[in-house]
Amino acid sequence: MRVEYDASADMAYIYLVDRIAPGEAFRQVPAEDNTAILDYDSDGRLLGIELFSARRRLHSDLMSGAERIDREPRPSTE
C-alpha cells in the first residue's frame, strides 16, 4: 500500500496494489457519504481509494509517509 497526497486539493490516493495500469480502474464508485471514490478492476477487486478532505480523515502517521504530488517540478539545470 502507498499513499499520494496533493495538499493544494487536500486529496489523497491510497493504492492498495503496487501499480494501477491505464484503464485498469474499470469502475469508479462514490462512497455513500461522498468522501471518497473507490476504484475497482474489471473483476470487482478494489485497487485504490481517492479520498477528499484527506488531512482531516487520515491518521497523521499515514500523512507523514505520503508521497507529495503537489510540488512544482524543479527547473532544469541545463
Beta strands, then each sheet from edge to edge (+ up, - down):
strand 1: 2-6
strand 2: 11-15
strand 3: 27-30
strand 4: 36-40
strand 5: 46-52
strand 6: 67-68
sheet 1: 3+ 4- 5+ 2- 1+ 6+
end
